[in-house]
Amino acid sequence: FPDYFKMFKTLMFVAAAVVLASAHDDGAEIKQAIVKLDGSGVSGLVKFIKLDDGKVHVTGKVTGMPAGQYGFHIHETGDLSNGCLSTGGHFNPNGHDHGHPHDEIRHVGDLGNVEFDSTKTANIDFIDPQIKLNGRHNIIGRALVLHAGTDDYGRTDHPDSKKTGNAGGRVVCGIVGIL
């Protein structure tokens, strides 16, 4: 029974995420979203605010990682049935290679790196032109993932560079929800 229960739980979660993501196709505009990160000794809140020009302001605070830069990406699904491993790849509806957040051609979910200071804190504050809270590039119901390594922006010869930015394993993740 445990296998059937896990499969049922996963299917119910995916169904709920699909309903959540499509619930606002009736014209109601989502203006804010939030994700809670909590696991592996890392925790924090990240907020997404739709700006008048259509870009999204990403702001928040995450604690618990040693000083350094770590990859920060929106992944395809909000399926956490197997932790961060079940969130799929980077959100990439256009089929592009991995890139820098300022690149016009990149995965929509490529948010670059967040920098943790000597107090194990990352203060997040940037504007992204590609992620959206509505429409085709909608991140609602998808996962935000903090990786174990630095994102190389798809600019090295490493075999994973063009796919993942060679940002390493997945440390913590959470589902982007409507605020």
C-alpha angles and dihedrals in degrees: 000000000000091000092051092046092050091048091048092047091050093048091049091049093049090047090051091049091051091049091047093049094047098038091092098051086102090084098270105135120224110219103174138029136177139198129198117212116199126155145079089039091301123113141164150115127259122193129201118203123187111227126211091254091057096254120122124237110216115200137161150102128262126183137190108060125107117254111288145076122295133187115258118194145161109234128208101257142025091225107134096167089118096029116253091335092076096055093092125225129316113305100265112159092161097053095236130151119261114277151162118291089247093052114106090213110054142101108298087231095056102115095161122221135331117212122226117202131213090281089060090250131131117196106200121205123148142120121239123199098198110047114081138189092216136033132016097338092045113149096191110123093015126110129257108212130196110205131212096238144039119282109238091200092237091289103118135075093246110126091238096047099095092041106041108359086250087269095153132226127348114264104177137350143178140186120261108236136181115269 
